[in-house]
């Protein structure tokens, strides 16, 4: 899939995020890279770049105090990683949505163990 089509999928998935969540994303940048960098992998529990689909980098809302004049939090989706685990375009669409929701959950202070209990 070319990068423009993938970006459209990301924009569509973000449109599907409920308005009350969208209104709390004022200082969050959403980026797309092909693969995670070594530094991004190092900070995760995943050691194979093919399996890191997205990454939240920032201060979760539940841990903020005196939060002003800071760089935006960042959510990165890794296009080639998502494509590598997907069997077709419908899989890619679903994996983009799931990854965005997963990383947004981190922004709101929900960790991986809680997400796992929720089935995400």
Secondary structure by P-SEA (a helix, b strand, c coil): ccaaaaaaaaaaaaaaccaaaaaacccbbbbbbccccaaaaaacccccccccccccccccccccccccccccbbbbbbaaaaaaacccaaaaaaaaaaaaaaaaaaaacccaaaaaaacc
